[in-house]
Amino acid sequence: MRETLRQAFHVVYGLLLAGLLVSLGSLLTAGIISILLALGFLLQRVAAKNRHLIAILKVFGRPEEKTPGEGAVLFTLGCGLAVIFFPKWVALASILVLTLADAASTLFGRLHGSHKISGKSLEGALAFLVVAVLTLMGLGLAALLAAGTALIATIVEAVVPLDDNVTVPLVVGLLLL
């Protein structure tokens, strides 16, 4: 239940950032993301001294996170880097793949995953791949480009030891440039 709530927040937040990018453009969205990052860091600092706030933030986090809200801050950072470094449509694709494919990977993998690779499930990786391909094709990419980009993003999400909230949007963005 906790992970489902976390992933629901992940999807809603990601779609909100994508909507801001589409409606306000890259410059304003980058400014808003910068403010959200600053607030996230501030909230983490305040939470470190307040056990009630820590308890609230832990609802949206994972037990292995070093600081409460770490995942949300890294998600915001990954989306912000995509908005800053890539053209608008590439940043949008990067944010949507992170938002939709990563959530699908986690939920499907936890529900149906039984074959592990690098601590994650093969079934979750396949869910990531399918949702990433569909997301990219839904944005108008040719099937072969969508599949190739999604495959590389899936491999990065599954095996690279860095946080996928940062690596996935950067890899998708670089591949689509």
Secondary structure, 3 states (H helix, E strand, C coil): CHHHHHHHHHHHHHHHHHHHHHHHHHHHHHHHHHHHHHHHHHHHHHHCCCHHHHHHHHHCCCCCCCCCCHHHHHHHHHHHHHHHHCCHHHHHHHHHHHHHHHHHHHHHHHHHCCCEECCEEHHHHHHHHHHHHHHHHHCCCCHHHHHHHHHHHHHHHHHCCCCHHHHHHHHHHHHHC
